[in-house]
Amino acid sequence: MESVEWWPFLISRGRRTPFRTVVVPGLPGADGLEPVLLDAAGGKPTPEGQLRFRVIERSDADDLALVFRVIRPDPAEAGERQGPLHDAHSRPIYLIEGVLRTLPAVTSDGGPRPWVPQGALRTAHEHNVPAFQRFWQTDRYDLAPVRSKALSFPANASAERAQWSVSPPFRARARRPAKPDPPPPPPPPPAAGSRRGRLLLWWGALLVLAVVLAFVLSG
């Protein structure tokens, strides 16, 4: 049976750490996807039963379909006994979490449509909870994001019932290949002054030698 792979992702912020990608899809060719997700996913909190849909257009790889929501986390999922969660400036903490999948280069049905298998968001949330708790408790920006594994669903799986909010496509910038390090500069030519100085030293040494020889021969 044909299946479709969906990859969980999660964006949030800590008490002092700004928004960052906590869980990044581990699909092949996902290098450089963290800043793209930060720009493409987000917005105001989603009401209960609403999901957001957006396509990421990439010139150097397959396009991506994002399905996500913006919700308040359960304090217990962050390892806290009291809540709701706020950052150091008393701003509420939100989870921008969802799933994404690759899109074929050519679609025969007029383009991608909002759709996600039933239970995909719930499964992705369960996958993301340990990563969010670790991120919240450490509150470190340099903490490496967790790479998610694919969630496989039948291609004809029942769709999640949701009120859809569709955003315009987000065009990701093509990644520039890394430039090789420039070759080291050639050593500078000897300065004219230093060359002249060496010649004077040689002439001076020869002159001293001539004086010494003349003195020895005259004696």
Backbone hydrogen bonds in HBPLUS format (Angstrom, degrees):
<---DONOR---> <-ACCEPTOR-->    atom                        ^
c    i                          cat <-CA-CA->   ^        H-A-AA   ^      H-
h    n   atom  resd res      DA  || num        DHA   H-A  angle D-A-AA Bond
n    s   type  num  typ     dist DA aas  dist angle  dist       angle   num
A0155-ALA N   A0002-GLU O   2.95 MM 153  5.70 168.9  1.96 136.7 134.7     1
A0004-VAL N   A0153-PHE O   2.72 MM 149  5.42 161.3  1.75 163.5 169.2     2
A0153-PHE N   A0004-VAL O   2.99 MM 149  5.42 163.9  2.02 149.3 154.2     3
A0006-TRP N   A0151-LEU O   2.83 MM 145  5.08 164.8  1.86 145.1 149.9     4
A0151-LEU N   A0006-TRP O   2.68 MM 145  5.08 165.6  1.70 156.1 161.4     5
A0007-TRP N   A0100-LEU O   2.80 MM  93  5.25 162.7  1.83 150.0 155.7     6
A0100-LEU N   A0007-TRP O   2.98 MM  93  5.25 140.3  2.14 126.5 137.8     7
A0009-PHE N   A0098-GLY O   2.95 MM  89  5.63 146.1  2.07 148.5 146.6     8
A0098-GLY N   A0009-PHE O   3.19 MM  89  5.63 160.9  2.23 147.0 148.0     9
A0010-LEU N   A0023-VAL O   3.02 MM  13  4.78 154.8  2.09 131.7 130.2    10
A0022-VAL N   A0010-LEU O   2.80 MM  12  5.42 140.8  1.95 139.2 150.9    11
A0023-VAL N   A0010-LEU O   3.19 MM  13  4.78 166.5  2.21 128.0 130.4    12
A0011-ILE N   A0096-ILE O   2.83 MM  85  4.96 145.1  1.95 135.7 147.0    13
A0096-ILE N   A0011-ILE O   2.89 MM  85  4.96 171.1  1.90 160.9 160.0    14
A0012-SER N   A0020-ARG O   3.21 MM   8  5.91 157.8  2.26 163.0 162.7    15
A0020-ARG N   A0012-SER O   2.96 MM   8  5.91 149.5  2.06 155.9 160.8    16
A0014-GLY N   A0017-THR O   2.93 MM   3  4.67 145.6  2.05 128.3 138.6    17
A0088-ALA N   A0015-ARG O   2.77 MM  73  5.04 167.9  1.79 136.7 132.9    18
A0146-VAL N   A0022-VAL O   2.94 MM 124  6.36 156.1  2.00 158.6 153.5    19
A0024-VAL N   A0146-VAL O   2.83 MM 122  6.16 155.0  1.90 155.9 164.4    20
A0148-SER N   A0024-VAL O   2.96 MM 124  6.10 156.8  2.01 142.0 149.6    21
A0026-GLY N   A0148-SER O   3.15 MM 122  5.11 130.9  2.41 125.2 133.3    22
A0033-LEU N   A0030-ALA O   3.02 MM   3  5.39 141.2  2.18 144.7 139.2    23
A0037-LEU N   A0033-LEU O   2.95 MM   4  6.18 159.8  2.00 160.7 164.5    24
A0038-LEU N   A0034-GLU O   3.17 MM   4  6.46 156.2  2.23 149.0 155.7    25
A0039-ASP N   A0035-PRO O   3.19 MM   4  6.42 144.9  2.32 140.5 148.2    26
A0040-ALA N   A0036-VAL O   2.87 MM   4  6.02 152.5  1.94 150.9 159.6    27
A0041-ALA N   A0037-LEU O   2.95 MM   4  5.59 166.3  1.97 147.9 150.0    28
A0046-THR N   A0070-VAL O   3.00 MM  24  5.25 157.6  2.05 134.4 140.7    29
A0050-GLN N   A0047-PRO O   3.04 MM   3  5.55 155.7  2.10 142.0 139.5    30
A0163-GLN N   A0049-GLY O   2.89 MM 114  6.14 165.4  1.91 152.6 157.6    31
A0051-LEU N   A0163-GLN O   2.98 MM 112  6.23 154.9  2.05 149.0 154.5    32
A0165-SER N   A0051-LEU O   2.88 MM 114  6.18 148.9  1.98 157.2 164.2    33
A0052-ARG N   A0068-PHE O   2.85 MM  16  5.31 171.5  1.86 164.6 165.8    34
A0068-PHE N   A0052-ARG O   3.02 MM  16  5.31 153.7  2.09 137.5 145.9    35
A0053-PHE N   A0165-SER O   2.93 MM 112  6.19 154.6  1.99 150.8 152.0    36
A0167-SER N   A0053-PHE O   2.98 MM 114  6.27 168.1  1.99 172.0 175.2    37
A0054-ARG N   A0066-LEU O   3.02 MM  12  5.13 153.9  2.09 138.7 143.7    38
A0066-LEU N   A0054-ARG O   2.70 MM  12  5.13 170.8  1.71 165.3 167.6    39
A0170-PHE N   A0055-VAL O   2.82 MM 115  6.21 163.6  1.84 163.4 168.8    40
A0056-ILE N   A0064-LEU O   2.77 MM   8  5.00 161.3  1.80 146.2 152.8    41
A0064-LEU N   A0056-ILE O   2.95 MM   8  5.00 160.1  1.99 141.4 148.0    42
A0057-GLU N   A0170-PHE O   2.74 MM 113  5.97 156.6  1.79 148.4 156.7    43
A0172-ALA N   A0057-GLU O   2.87 MM 115  5.96 161.5  1.90 159.0 164.9    44
A0103-LEU N   A0063-ASP O   2.78 MM  40  5.24 150.2  1.86 149.3 146.5    45
A0065-ALA N   A0101-ARG O   2.87 MM  36  5.42 161.7  1.90 158.5 164.8    46
A0101-ARG N   A0065-ALA O   3.10 MM  36  5.42 143.2  2.24 137.1 148.2    47
A0067-VAL N   A0099-VAL O   2.95 MM  32  5.52 160.0  1.99 171.8 174.4    48
A0099-VAL N   A0067-VAL O   2.88 MM  32  5.52 152.4  1.95 159.0 165.7    49
A0069-ARG N   A0097-GLU O   2.96 MM  28  5.79 150.8  2.05 154.6 161.2    50
A0097-GLU N   A0069-ARG O   3.13 MM  28  5.79 145.2  2.26 160.6 167.0    51
A0071-ILE N   A0095-LEU O   3.00 MM  24  5.33 154.5  2.07 148.2 151.4    52
A0095-LEU N   A0071-ILE O   2.70 MM  24  5.33 165.6  1.72 163.7 169.0    53
A0077-GLU N   A0074-ASP O   2.85 MM   3  5.35 135.4  2.05 114.4 126.7    54
A0078-ALA N   A0075-PRO O   2.97 MM   3  5.24 146.2  2.09 104.9 115.4    55
A0080-GLU N   A0075-PRO O   2.95 MM   5  5.08 162.1  1.98 144.8 140.1    56
A0079-GLY N   A0076-ALA O   3.05 MM   3  4.94 159.5  2.09 101.1 107.1    57
A0093-ILE N   A0085-LEU O   3.14 MM   8  5.58 156.9  2.19 136.3 132.7    58
A0087-ASP N   A0091-ARG O   2.89 MM   4  5.42 152.2  1.96 146.3 154.1    59
A0090-SER N   A0087-ASP O   3.02 MM   3  5.27 153.2  2.09 121.4 119.8    60
A0160-GLU N   A0116-VAL O   2.83 MM  44  5.79 160.7  1.86 173.8 170.3    61
A0120-ALA N   A0117-PRO O   3.14 MM   3  5.58 165.0  2.17 133.6 133.4    62
A0118-GLN N   A0158-SER O   2.77 MM  40  5.71 153.7  1.84 161.8 155.7    63
A0123-THR N   A0119-GLY O   2.99 MM   4  6.13 162.7  2.02 149.9 154.4    64
A0124-ALA N   A0120-ALA O   2.91 MM   4  6.07 157.9  1.96 146.5 153.2    65
A0125-HIS N   A0121-LEU O   2.89 MM   4  6.06 153.1  1.97 144.7 151.9    66
A0126-GLU N   A0122-ARG O   3.09 MM   4  6.39 159.1  2.14 148.2 152.8    67
A0127-HIS N   A0123-THR O   3.03 MM   4  6.29 147.2  2.14 143.2 152.6    68
A0128-ASN N   A0124-ALA O   2.92 MM   4  6.16 143.0  2.06 145.2 155.4    69
A0128-ASN N   A0125-HIS O   3.08 MM   3  5.04 120.5  2.45  93.3 108.3    70
A0129-VAL N   A0125-HIS O   3.09 MM   4  6.23 136.8  2.29 151.4 160.8    71
A0132-PHE N   A0128-ASN O   2.94 MM   4  6.19 157.6  1.99 160.0 167.4    72
A0133-GLN N   A0129-VAL O   2.95 MM   4  6.16 165.5  1.97 162.1 165.7    73
A0134-ARG N   A0130-PRO O   3.06 MM   4  6.23 162.0  2.10 146.5 151.1    74
A0135-PHE N   A0131-ALA O   2.98 MM   4  6.15 158.4  2.02 144.6 151.0    75
A0136-TRP N   A0132-PHE O   2.78 MM   4  5.97 162.9  1.81 157.0 161.3    76
A0137-GLN N   A0133-GLN O   2.96 MM   4  6.05 164.3  1.98 151.2 155.1    77
A0138-THR N   A0134-ARG O   3.06 MM   4  6.10 155.9  2.12 146.4 152.5    78
A0139-ASP N   A0135-PHE O   2.81 MM   4  5.64 155.3  1.87 144.7 152.8    79
A0143-LEU N   A0140-ARG O   3.44 MM   3  5.52 162.9  2.48 102.8 105.3    80
A0157-ALA N   A0154-PRO O   3.00 MM   3  5.09 153.5  2.07 119.0 116.3    81
A0195-ARG N   A0191-ALA O   3.21 MM   4  6.58 157.2  2.26 152.4 158.4    82
A0196-ARG N   A0192-ALA O   3.03 MM   4  6.24 162.1  2.06 150.6 155.3    83
A0197-GLY N   A0193-GLY O   2.95 MM   4  6.14 145.7  2.07 140.3 150.3    84
A0198-ARG N   A0194-SER O   2.98 MM   4  6.29 151.2  2.06 145.7 152.2    85
A0199-LEU N   A0195-ARG O   3.11 MM   4  6.44 157.7  2.16 149.4 154.8    86
A0200-LEU N   A0196-ARG O   3.04 MM   4  6.30 157.6  2.10 147.1 152.8    87
A0201-LEU N   A0197-GLY O   3.03 MM   4  6.32 151.5  2.12 145.0 152.7    88
A0202-TRP N   A0198-ARG O   3.02 MM   4  6.36 155.2  2.08 148.6 154.9    89
A0203-TRP N   A0199-LEU O   2.95 MM   4  6.23 167.6  1.96 155.9 158.7    90
A0204-GLY N   A0200-LEU O   2.84 MM   4  5.97 152.6  1.91 144.2 152.6    91
A0205-ALA N   A0201-LEU O   2.90 MM   4  6.13 154.7  1.97 146.6 152.9    92
A0206-LEU N   A0202-TRP O   2.95 MM   4  6.24 160.6  1.99 153.3 158.4    93
A0207-LEU N   A0203-TRP O   2.95 MM   4  6.10 155.2  2.01 145.4 152.2    94
A0208-VAL N   A0204-GLY O   3.00 MM   4  6.27 157.8  2.05 148.5 153.8    95
A0209-LEU N   A0205-ALA O   2.96 MM   4  6.18 159.3  2.00 147.6 153.7    96
A0210-ALA N   A0206-LEU O   2.90 MM   4  6.15 152.8  1.98 147.5 154.7    97
A0211-VAL N   A0207-LEU O   3.01 MM   4  6.27 156.3  2.07 148.1 154.1    98
A0212-VAL N   A0208-VAL O   2.97 MM   4  6.24 161.6  2.01 152.2 157.0    99
A0213-LEU N   A0209-LEU O   2.98 MM   4  6.20 162.0  2.02 149.3 154.0   100
A0214-ALA N   A0210-ALA O   2.94 MM   4  6.09 159.0  1.98 147.2 153.3   101
A0215-PHE N   A0211-VAL O   2.98 MM   4  6.19 154.5  2.05 148.5 155.1   102
A0216-VAL N   A0212-VAL O   2.98 MM   4  6.23 158.9  2.02 150.3 155.9   103
A0217-LEU N   A0213-LEU O   2.92 MM   4  6.10 167.6  1.94 154.7 158.0   104
A0218-SER N   A0214-ALA O   3.01 MM   4  6.04 151.1  2.09 141.6 149.5   105
A0219-GLY N   A0215-PHE O   3.22 MM   4  6.36 136.4  2.42 138.6 148.4   106
A0219-GLY N   A0216-VAL O   3.27 MM   3  5.36 134.0  2.49  96.3 108.2   107
